[in-house]
């Protein structure tokens, strides 16, 4: 948590990330994705007392409370565990939801 705060200026910082590879920008535009993505770091305290720093593109802080993010994190964790089990049992090195469409 401290390293995230130091690097981004606080756990609720908003930053804009630019596409790292200039040669991919045409392809990214073709797919309809933005070249720049603005995200917010939101810290939530879990029931265990641990603090998680989440990254989201949902920027309307009045529309989404920390509790909303905590609930979504909890719900998403079960999905992540299923992916982990599938990857482990199927011994997959790379498992993504991407489909190569041309």
Buried (B, 14 or more C-beta within 10 A) or exposed (E): EEEBBEEBEEBBBEEEEEBEEEEEEEEEEEEEEEEEEEBBBBBBEEEEEEEBBBEEEBEEEEEBEBEEBBEBBEEEEEEEEEEEEEEEEEEEEEEEEEEEEE
